[in-house]
C-alpha cells in the first residue's frame, strides 16, 4: 500500500448497519475495511465473509484482537476472504507465533495490536512482536482507556515505536488532529470509524477525513 492508507472500522452491531457503513466508507475512499470486534462479537465469525462481499476489491481486516487458540480464527478469516487479521500483542508469545503460523500457511497478514500494552512497555513489546513475525503493528488507544486515562493520546509513543521497528505502524484515531499528529511522527496508516460513521453527514465527514490524511503524505 502507498502510505498513508486509511482503514475504516465498522464497529456497529448488526449486518444491515454494517452494510450501510461499508457503503459510506467505500464512497469516502477507504483503502481497507475492518470487520470490527463488536460486529464479530454480535454477528459471529461468518460476518467476515459478508464484509468481504460488501467490500468488493477493497481488503477486509478481521479485527479479532485474538487471544488464545488463534490459529483457527486466522485460518477461518482467510477462508472467508479477509486479507488481514489482528492478534493482541499483550498475549503470550505462543499466541503471536500461532497467528504468524496461520499467516504463513494461509496467506493472511498479521497485525499485532498494541491495545492495552502499558505505555512504558510499548516500544519494547513492539520490537518483540515484530521479531515474532507479524506484518503490521497498530498503536491502539481504547475508548475505555481514554475515559479513565484522559491524559493518554493516540500519538503517544508512535515516534518511538516507528523508529524501533521496520514494519508499518498504524494508529487508531478519534479525530483528524489525532491522525495528523500520528502521521507527523511516522505512522503508515490510520484507522478511523467512530465517532464519524454514526454522526450526521457521515459520508461528507469521512471523505474530508480521508482526503486530509492522504494530503499529509
VEXDRENLO-941327 format. One record per residue: z, y, x of N, C-alpha, C in turn; residue in three letters; chain; residue number from 1. Coordinates in steps of 0.05 Angstrom, whole numbers, plus 32768, in hexadecimal, padded with zeros to 4 digits. Layout:
BEGIN
PT n.pz n.py n.px ca.pz ca.py ca.px c.pz c.py c.px resn chain resi
PT    Z    Y    X     Z     Y     X    Z    Y    X  ALA     A  NUM
...
***
This chain:
BEGIN
PT n.pz n.py n.px ca.pz ca.py ca.px c.pz c.py c.px resn chain resi
PT 8000 7FE8 8011  8000  8000  8000 8000 8019 8011  UNK     A    1
PT 7FF1 802D 8008  7FF2  8047  8015 800C 8055 800E  UNK     A    2
PT 801A 805E 8022  8034  806B  801D 8030 8088 8015  UNK     A    3
PT 8041 8093 8004  8056  8084  7FF5 804A 8079 7FDB  UNK     A    4
PT 8055 8063 7FD2  804D  8059  7FB8 8065 805A 7FA5  UNK     A    5
PT 805F 8058 7F8B  8073  805B  7F77 8075 8042 7F66  UNK     A    6
PT 808D 8037 7F64  8094  8020  7F54 80A3 802B 7F3B  UNK     A    7
PT 8098 8024 7F23  80A5  802D  7F0B 80B5 8016 7EFF  UNK     A    8
PT 80CF 801B 7EFC  80E1  8006  7EF2 80E2 8007 7ED3  UNK     A    9
PT 80DC 7FF0 7EC7  80DD  7FED  7EAA 80F7 7FDF 7EA4  UNK     A   10
PT 810B 7FEF 7E9E  8127  7FE6  7E9B 812F 7FE5 7E7E  UNK     A   11
PT 811C 7FE4 7E6C  8123  7FE2  7E4F 812C 7FC6 7E48  UNK     A   12
PT 8133 7FC1 7E2F  8140  7FA8  7E28 812F 7F96 7E16  UNK     A   13
PT 8116 7F9E 7E10  8105  7F8C  7DFF 80E8 7F8F 7E06  UNK     A   14
PT 80D9 7F7B 7DFE  80BD  7F79  7E07 80AC 7F8F 7DFC  UNK     A   15
PT 80B0 7F97 7DE4  809E  7FAC  7DD8 80A2 7FC7 7DE6  UNK     A   16
PT 80BB 7FCE 7DEC  80C0  7FE7  7DFA 80B6 7FE4 7E17  UNK     A   17
PT 80B8 7FCC 7E22  80AE  7FC8  7E3D 8090 7FCC 7E3E  UNK     A   18
PT 8082 7FC3 7E29  8065  7FC8  7E28 805E 7FE6 7E27  UNK     A   19
PT 806D 7FF4 7E16  8069  8011  7E13 806E 801F 7E2D  UNK     A   20
PT 8084 8019 7E3A  808B  8026  7E53 8077 801F 7E69  UNK     A   21
PT 806D 8006 7E69  8059  7FFF  7E7E 8040 800E 7E7A  UNK     A   22
PT 8037 8012 7E61  801F  8022  7E5C 8023 803F 7E66  UNK     A   23
PT 803A 804A 7E62  803F  8065  7E6C 803E 8065 7E8A  UNK     A   24
PT 804B 8051 7E97  804C  8050  7EB4 8030 804E 7EC0  UNK     A   25
PT 801F 803D 7EB4  8004  8039  7EBE 7FF3 8052 7EBB  UNK     A   26
PT 7FF6 805F 7EA4  7FE7  8078  7EA0 7FF0 808E 7EB3  UNK     A   27
PT 800A 808D 7EBA  8015  80A2  7ECC 800D 809D 7EE9  UNK     A   28
PT 8003 8085 7EF0  7FFA  807F  7F0B 800C 806E 7F1B  UNK     A   29
PT 801D 805D 7F0F  802F  804C  7F1E 8020 8038 7F2F  UNK     A   30
PT 802A 8034 7F47  801E  8021  7F5A 8028 8004 7F56  UNK     A   31
PT 8042 8002 7F4F  804F  7FE9  7F49 805E 7FEC 7F2F  UNK     A   32
PT 805F 7FD6 7F1F  806F  7FD6  7F07 8086 7FC2 7F0B  UNK     A   33
PT 809E 7FCB 7F05  80B6  7FBA  7F08 80BF 7FAF 7EEE  UNK     A   34
PT 80C1 7F94 7EED  80D0  7F87  7ED7 80ED 7F8A 7EDD  UNK     A   35
PT 80FA 7F9D 7ED2  8115  7FA4  7EDA 812A 7F8F 7ED3  UNK     A   36
PT 8141 7F90 7EE1  8156  7F7D  7EDC 815F 7F7C 7EBF  UNK     A   37
PT 8164 7F93 7EB2  816C  7F91  7E96 8157 7F83 7E84  UNK     A   38
PT 813E 7F88 7E8A  8128  7F7C  7E7A 8129 7F5D 7E7E  UNK     A   39
PT 812C 7F54 7E97  812D  7F38  7E9C 8145 7F2B 7E8F  UNK     A   40
PT 815C 7F39 7E90  8174  7F2E  7E84 8171 7F2B 7E66  UNK     A   41
PT 8166 7F3F 7E59  8165  7F3F  7E3C 814E 7F2E 7E31  UNK     A   42
PT 8138 7F2D 7E3F  8120  7F1F  7E34 811C 7F04 7E42  UNK     A   43
PT 8129 7EFF 7E58  8126  7EE6  7E66 8110 7EE7 7E7B  UNK     A   44
PT 810F 7ED3 7E8C  80FE  7ED3  7EA3 80E0 7ED3 7E9C  UNK     A   45
PT 80D9 7EC9 7E84  80BD  7EC9  7E7D 80B1 7EE4 7E77  UNK     A   46
PT 80C2 7EF8 7E76  80B8  7F14  7E73 80A8 7F1C 7E8A  UNK     A   47
PT 80AC 7F10 7EA1  809D  7F17  7EB9 807F 7F13 7EB4  UNK     A   48
PT 8078 7EFC 7EA9  805B  7EF7  7EA3 8050 7F0B 7E8F  UNK     A   49
PT 8060 7F13 7E7C  8058  7F28  7E69 8053 7F42 7E77  UNK     A   50
PT 8064 7F49 7E8A  8061  7F62  7E99 8048 7F61 7EAA  UNK     A   51
PT 8042 7F49 7EB5  8029  7F46  7EC4 8011 7F4B 7EB2  UNK     A   52
PT 8013 7F40 7E9A  7FFD  7F44  7E87 7FFA 7F62 7E80  UNK     A   53
PT 8010 7F6F 7E7A  8010  7F8C  7E73 8005 7F9D 7E8A  UNK     A   54
PT 800A 7F94 7EA3  8005  7FA6  7EBA 7FE9 7FA2 7EC6  UNK     A   55
PT 7FDA 7F8F 7EBD  7FBF  7F8B  7EC7 7FBE 7F86 7EE4  UNK     A   56
PT 7FB0 7F97 7EF3  7FAD  7F93  7F10 7FC3 7FA0 7F20  UNK     A   57
PT 7FD5 7FAD 7F13  7FEB  7FBA  7F21 8001 7FA6 7F27  UNK     A   58
PT 800A 7FA3 7F40  801F  7F8F  7F47 8038 7F92 7F37  UNK     A   59
PT 8045 7F7B 7F31  805E  7F7B  7F23 8074 7F72 7F36  UNK     A   60
PT 808B 7F80 7F35  80A3  7F79  7F44 80B7 7F6D 7F31  UNK     A   61
PT 80C1 7F55 7F37  80D6  7F48  7F27 80F1 7F50 7F33  UNK     A   62
PT 80FE 7F62 7F26  8117  7F6D  7F31 812F 7F5B 7F28  UNK     A   63
PT 8130 7F44 7F34  8146  7F31  7F2F 8161 7F3B 7F39  UNK     A   64
PT 8160 7F49 7F51  8178  7F4D  7F61 8186 7F31 7F64  UNK     A   65
PT 8176 7F1E 7F6C  817E  7F02  7F6D 8196 7EFE 7F80  UNK     A   66
PT 81A7 7EEB 7F78  81C0  7EE7  7F87 81C4 7ECB 7F92  UNK     A   67
PT 81BE 7EB7 7F83  81C3  7E9C  7F8C 81AE 7E89 7F80  UNK     A   68
PT 81A7 7E74 7F8E  8192  7E62  7F84 8178 7E71 7F80  UNK     A   69
PT 8172 7E83 7F93  815D  7E97  7F8E 8141 7E8C 7F90  UNK     A   70
PT 813E 7E75 7F9E  8123  7E6A  7FA1 8115 7E67 7F87  UNK     A   71
PT 8123 7E5B 7F73  8116  7E55  7F5A 810D 7E6E 7F4B  UNK     A   72
PT 811D 7E84 7F4E  8115  7E9D  7F40 80FC 7EA9 7F4D  UNK     A   73
PT 80FB 7EA9 7F67  80E3  7EB4  7F75 80CB 7EA3 7F70  UNK     A   74
PT 80CE 7E88 7F70  80B8  7E77  7F6B 80AD 7E7A 7F4F  UNK     A   75
PT 80BF 7E7D 7F3B  80B6  7E81  7F20 80A8 7E9C 7F1C  UNK     A   76
PT 80B3 7EB1 7F29  80A7  7ECB  7F28 808A 7ECB 7F33  UNK     A   77
PT 8087 7EBC 7F49  806C  7EB9  7F55 805A 7EAB 7F42  UNK     A   78
PT 8064 7E95 7F36  8054  7E86  7F23 804A 7E97 7F0C  UNK     A   79
PT 805B 7EAA 7F03  8053  7EBB  7EED 8042 7ED3 7EF5  UNK     A   80
PT 803E 7ED6 7F0F  802C  7EEB  7F18 8038 7F03 7F25  UNK     A   81
PT 8052 7F04 7F28  805F  7F1A  7F35 8058 7F1A 7F53  UNK     A   82
PT 8056 7F31 7F5F  804F  7F34  7F7B 8067 7F38 7F8D  UNK     A   83
PT 807D 7F42 7F82  8095  7F49  7F91 80AD 7F41 7F80  UNK     A   84
PT 80C3 7F38 7F8D  80DC  7F34  7F7F 80F3 7F3D 7F91  UNK     A   85
PT 810A 7F43 7F85  8120  7F4E  7F94 8138 7F3B 7F96  UNK     A   86
PT 8145 7F3C 7FAD  815D  7F2D  7FB2 8172 7F41 7FBC  UNK     A   87
PT 818B 7F3D 7FB3  81A0  7F4F  7FBC 81A7 7F4B 7FD9  UNK     A   88
PT 81A6 7F61 7FE8  81AD  7F60  8005 81CA 7F5B 800A  UNK     A   89
PT 81DB 7F5F 7FF5  81F7  7F59  7FF8 81FD 7F3B 7FF9  UNK     A   90
PT 81EA 7F2B 7FF1  81EF  7F0E  7FF0 81F0 7F02 800C  UNK     A   91
PT 81FA 7EEA 800D  81FB  7EDB  8026 81DF 7ED7 8031  UNK     A   92
PT 81DD 7ED3 804B  81C3  7ED1  8058 81B3 7EB9 804D  UNK     A   93
PT 81C1 7EA5 8043  81B2  7E8E  8038 81A1 7E95 8020  UNK     A   94
PT 81AB 7EA7 800F  819B  7EB0  7FF8 8183 7EC0 8001  UNK     A   95
PT 8186 7ED1 8015  816F  7EE0  8020 815B 7ECC 802C  UNK     A   96
PT 8164 7EB9 803A  8152  7EA5  8046 8143 7E95 8031  UNK     A   97
PT 8150 7E8F 801B  8142  7E80  8006 812D 7E92 7FF8  UNK     A   98
PT 8133 7EAB 7FF5  811F  7EBE  7FEA 8106 7EBF 7FFC  UNK     A   99
PT 810C 7EC1 8016  80F6  7EC2  802A 80E6 7EA8 802A  UNK     A  100
PT 80F4 7E91 8028  80E6  7E77  8027 80D4 7E76 800F  UNK     A  101
PT 80DE 7E7F 7FF8  80CD  7E80  7FE0 80B5 7E92 7FE4  UNK     A  102
PT 80B9 7EA8 7FF1  80A3  7EBA  7FF6 808E 7EAE 8008  UNK     A  103
PT 8096 7EA0 801C  8083  7E94  802E 8074 7E7D 8021  UNK     A  104
PT 8081 7E6F 800F  8074  7E58  8002 8063 7E60 7FEA  UNK     A  105
PT 8069 7E76 7FDD  805A  7E7E  7FC5 804A 7E97 7FC8  UNK     A  106
PT 804F 7EA7 7FDC  8040  7EBF  7FE0 804D 7ED8 7FD5  UNK     A  107
PT 8063 7ED5 7FC6  8070  7EEC  7FBA 807F 7EFB 7FD0  UNK     A  108
PT 807F 7F15 7FD0  808C  7F25  7FE3 80AA 7F29 7FDC  UNK     A  109
PT 80BA 7F2D 7FF0  80D7  7F2E  7FEC 80E1 7F4A 7FF3  UNK     A  110
PT 80F0 7F56 7FE0  80FD  7F70  7FE4 811B 7F6B 7FE5  UNK     A  111
PT 8127 7F73 7FFB  8144  7F72  7FFE 8150 7F8B 7FF2  UNK     A  112
PT 815E 7F89 7FDC  816A  7FA0  7FCE 8186 7FA5 7FD9  UNK     A  113
PT 8189 7FBD 7FE5  81A3  7FC4  7FF2 81B7 7FCE 7FDE  UNK     A  114
PT 81B3 7FC9 7FC4  81C5  7FD0  7FAF 81E1 7FC5 7FB4  UNK     A  115
PT 81F5 7FD7 7FB4  8211  7FD0  7FB6 821A 7FCA 7FD3  UNK     A  116
PT 8208 7FCC 7FE6  8211  7FCA  8002 8221 7FE3 8008  UNK     A  117
PT 8239 7FE0 8014  8249  7FF8  8019 823A 800B 802B  UNK     A  118
PT 823D 8025 8026  822D  8039  8035 822F 8036 8053  UNK     A  119
PT 8247 8030 805D  824B  802E  807A 823E 8015 8085  UNK     A  120
PT 8236 8002 8074  8229  7FE9  807D 820B 7FE8 8079  UNK     A  121
PT 8200 7FFD 806D  81E4  7FFD  8064 81D0 7FF7 807B  UNK     A  122
PT 81D3 8006 8091  81C0  8004  80A7 81C1 7FE8 80B3  UNK     A  123
PT 81D9 7FDE 80B9  81DC  7FC4  80C5 81D2 7FAE 80B3  UNK     A  124
PT 81D8 7FB0 8099  81CE  7F9B  8087 81B0 7F9C 8084  UNK     A  125
PT 81A5 7FB4 8084  8188  7FB6  8083 817B 7FA8 809A  UNK     A  126
PT 8186 7FAC 80B2  817B  7F9E  80CA 817D 7F80 80C8  UNK     A  127
PT 8194 7F77 80BE  8198  7F5A  80BB 8185 7F4E 80A7  UNK     A  128
PT 8181 7F5B 8091  8170  7F50  807C 8152 7F51 8085  UNK     A  129
PT 814B 7F66 8093  8130  7F66  809E 812C 7F4F 80B1  UNK     A  130
PT 813F 7F49 80C2  813D  7F33  80D5 813B 7F18 80C7  UNK     A  131
PT 8145 7F16 80AF  8142  7EFD  809F 8127 7EF9 8093  UNK     A  132
PT 8116 7F0F 8093  80FA  7F0B  808C 80F1 7F18 8072  UNK     A  133
PT 8101 7F2A 8066  80F7  7F38  804E 80E0 7F4A 8054  UNK     A  134
PT 80D1 7F51 8040  80B9  7F62  8043 80BF 7F7F 803F  UNK     A  135
PT 80D2 7F85 802E  80D9  7FA1  8027 80F7 7FA3 8024  UNK     A  136
PT 8101 7FBC 8027  811D  7FC2  8021 811E 7FD8 800C  UNK     A  137
PT 8132 7FD8 7FFC  8136  7FEC  7FE8 8152 7FF8 7FEA  UNK     A  138
PT 8154 8012 7FEE  816D  8020  7FEC 8171 8028 7FCF  UNK     A  139
PT 8187 801D 7FC3  8189  801D  7FA6 81A6 8026 7F9F  UNK     A  140
PT 81A8 803E 7F94  81C1  8049  7F8A 81C2 8044 7F6C  UNK     A  141
PT 81D5 8034 7F63  81D6  802D  7F47 81E2 8042 7F35  UNK     A  142
PT 81DE 803F 7F1B  81E8  8052  7F07 8206 8052 7F07  UNK     A  143
PT 8213 803A 7F07  8230  8039  7F07 823B 8045 7F21  UNK     A  144
PT 822D 8040 7F37  8237  804B  7F50 8237 8069 7F50  UNK     A  145
PT 8222 8075 7F45  8220  8092  7F44 8235 809E 7F31  UNK     A  146
PT 823D 808F 7F1D  8251  8099  7F0A 826D 809A 7F18  UNK     A  147
PT 8273 8086 7F28  828D  8085  7F34 828E 8090 7F50  UNK     A  148
PT 8277 8093 7F5D  8275  809F  7F78 8260 80B5 7F78  UNK     A  149
PT 8265 80CB 7F6A  8250  80DF  7F67 8247 80EC 7F81  UNK     A  150
PT 8257 80E9 7F95  8250  80F5  7FAF 823A 80E6 7FBD  UNK     A  151
PT 8234 80CD 7FB5  821F  80BD  7FC1 8204 80C6 7FB6  UNK     A  152
PT 81F0 80C7 7FC8  81D6  80D1  7FC1 81C0 80BB 7FC7  UNK     A  153
PT 81AB 80BC 7FB9  8195  80A8  7FBC 818B 80A7 7FD9  UNK     A  154
PT 8188 80BE 7FE6  817C  80BF  8000 8190 80BA 8017  UNK     A  155
PT 81AA 80B7 8010  81BE  80B2  8025 81B6 8099 8036  UNK     A  156
PT 81B7 809C 8050  81B2  8087  8063 8195 807D 8064  UNK     A  157
PT 8183 8089 8055  8167  8080  8055 815B 8084 8070  UNK     A  158
PT 815F 809B 807C  8154  80A1  8096 815D 808D 80AB  UNK     A  159
PT 8177 8087 80AA  8182  8074  80BE 8177 8058 80B9  UNK     A  160
PT 8173 8050 80A0  8168  8035  809A 814B 8034 80A4  UNK     A  161
PT 813B 8048 809D  811F  8049  80A5 811C 8047 80C3  UNK     A  162
PT 812D 8055 80D2  812C  8055  80EF 8135 803B 80FB  UNK     A  163
PT 8144 802B 80EC  814F  8012  80F6 813D 7FFA 80F1  UNK     A  164
PT 812A 7FFC 80DF  8119  7FE5  80D8 80FC 7FEB 80DA  UNK     A  165
PT 80EB 7FD6 80D8  80CF  7FD9  80DB 80C0 7FD5 80C1  UNK     A  166
PT 80CD 7FCC 80AC  80C0  7FC7  8092 80C3 7FDE 8080  UNK     A  167
PT 80B3 7FE0 806B  80B5  7FF7  8058 80D0 7FF8 804A  UNK     A  168
PT 80DA 8010 8047  80F3  8015  8039 80EE 8026 8020  UNK     A  169
PT 80F6 801C 8009  80F3  802B  7FF0 810E 8037 7FE8  UNK     A  170
PT 810D 804A 7FD6  8126  8056  7FCB 8124 8058 7FAD  UNK     A  171
PT 8138 804E 7F9F  813A  8051  7F82 8146 806D 7F7C  UNK     A  172
PT 8138 807C 7F6C  813F  8098  7F68 8143 809F 7F4A  UNK     A  173
PT 8151 80B5 7F46  8155  80BF  7F2A 8144 80D8 7F25  UNK     A  174
PT 8140 80E9 7F39  8132  8102  7F36 811C 8106 7F4B  UNK     A  175
PT 810B 8119 7F46  80F6  811F  7F5A 8103 8129 7F74  UNK     A  176
PT 8119 8138 7F72  8126  8141  7F8A 8130 8129 7F9B  UNK     A  177
PT 813B 8115 7F8D  8143  80FC  7F9B 812B 80F0 7FAA  UNK     A  178
PT 8115 80EF 7F9C  80FD  80E3  7FA8 80F3 80F2 7FC0  UNK     A  179
PT 80F1 810D 7FBD  80E6  811D  7FD3 80F9 811C 7FEC  UNK     A  180
PT 8113 811C 7FE7  8125  811A  7FFD 8123 80FF 800B  UNK     A  181
PT 811F 80EA 7FFB  811C  80D0  8007 8102 80CD 8017  UNK     A  182
PT 80ED 80D9 800D  80D3  80D8  801B 80D5 80E8 8035  UNK     A  183
PT 80E4 80FE 8034  80E6  810F  804C 80F4 8101 8063  UNK     A  184
PT 8103 80EC 805E  8111  80DE  8073 8105 80C2 8077  UNK     A  185
PT 80ED 80BE 806C  80DE  80A6  8074 80DA 8090 8060  UNK     A  186
PT 80E2 8093 8047  80DE  807E  8033 80C0 8079 8030  UNK     A  187
PT 80B9 8060 802C  809E  8058  8028 8096 8057 800A  UNK     A  188
PT 80AA 8051 7FF9  80A4  8050  7FDD 80BC 805A 7FCD  UNK     A  189
PT 80B6 8062 7FB4  80CA  806D  7FA2 80CB 805D 7F89  UNK     A  190
PT 80E3 8057 7F7F  80E6  8049  7F66 80F1 805D 7F51  UNK     A  191
PT 80E4 805E 7F3A  80EC  8070  7F25 80E7 8063 7F0A  UNK     A  192
PT 80F7 806A 7EF7  80F4  8060  7EDC 8104 8071 7ECA  UNK     A  193
PT 811E 806E 7ECC  8130  807F  7EBC 813B 8095 7ECE  UNK     A  194
PT 8140 80AC 7EC2  8140  80B2  7EA5 8125 80BA 7E99  UNK     A  195
PT 8110 80B9 7EA9  80F6  80C4  7E9F 80EA 80B4 7E88  UNK     A  196
PT 80E9 809A 7E8A  80DA  808A  7E77 80E5 808C 7E5A  UNK     A  197
PT 80FF 8090 7E58  810B  8092  7E3D 810D 80AF 7E33  UNK     A  198
PT 8102 80C2 7E42  8104  80DE  7E3A 80EC 80E6 7E2A  UNK     A  199
PT 80EE 80FE 7E1E  80D7  8109  7E10 80C1 8110 7E24  UNK     A  200
PT 80A8 810E 7E1C  8091  8115  7E2E 8092 8104 7E47  UNK     A  201
PT 8099 80EA 7E44  809C  80D9  7E5B 8083 80D7 7E6C  UNK     A  202
PT 806C 80D5 7E5F  8053  80D2  7E6E 804E 80EA 7E7F  UNK     A  203
PT 8051 8102 7E74  804D  811A  7E84 8061 811C 7E9B  UNK     A  204
PT 807A 8116 7E96  808F  8118  7EAA 808A 8103 7EC1  UNK     A  205
PT 8083 80EB 7EB9  807F  80D6  7ECE 8065 80DC 7EDE  UNK     A  206
PT 8051 80E6 7ED0  8038  80ED  7EDE 803E 8103 7EF3  UNK     A  207
PT 804D 8117 7EEB  8054  812C  7EFE 8065 8121 7F15  UNK     A  208
PT 8077 810F 7F0F  8088  8103  7F24 8077 80F4 7F38  UNK     A  209
PT 8065 80E3 7F2E  8054  80D3  7F41 8042 80E5 7F51  UNK     A  210
PT 8036 80F9 7F44  8024  810B  7F53 8033 811A 7F69  UNK     A  211
PT 804B 8122 7F63  805C  8130  7F77 8063 811F 7F8E  UNK     A  212
PT 806A 8106 7F88  8070  80F2  7F9E 8058 80EE 7FAF  UNK     A  213
PT 8041 80EA 7FA3  8028  80E5  7FB2 8021 80FC 7FC4  UNK     A  214
PT 8026 8115 7FB9  801F  812D  7FC8 8031 8131 7FE0  UNK     A  215
PT 8047 8123 7FE1  805B  8127  7FF7 8055 8115 800F  UNK     A  216
PT 8040 8104 800D  803A  80F2  8023 8032 8101 803D  UNK     A  217
***
